[in-house]
């Protein structure tokens, strides 16, 4: 796939997500933004940013895994470091962190613009949503406490 200019890339990618089951825009008023958007896929909040990745030839995706349980923060942070180490071997652009503003665990990955298509973006978002749901189920056992996920998309400020 050829590299589209940044102002055309996000609209082209998002057009491929429109009307798909389990996809909804979190800022409907910003749906025409050419550099940023917030979207929910299969119940998991994402932010997509064309301009954030260094060099300008990458698309950055942020996925909210949810908040760190306060009563088990030390173990969760240890698991995050272990997961970052394991992910580095398979995908150097993928990493986990904690957003200081929302306290959400955020899964971040960069995708080369020249290789991203609507189909590959949808697949990456759905796979990331599955990881987030697995994280939440593993971390919170059977029941996620009210407010643990925050407001959809609250981890990523509107830009």
PyMOL commands that set and color helices and strands:
alter all, ss='L'
color gray80, all
select helices_A, chain A and resi 6-15+28-30+70-90+113-115+118-140
alter helices_A, ss='H'
color red, helices_A
select strands_A, chain A and resi 23-25+36-41+44-49+58-67+95-98+104-112
alter strands_A, ss='S'
color yellow, strands_A
deselect
rebuild
show_as cartoon
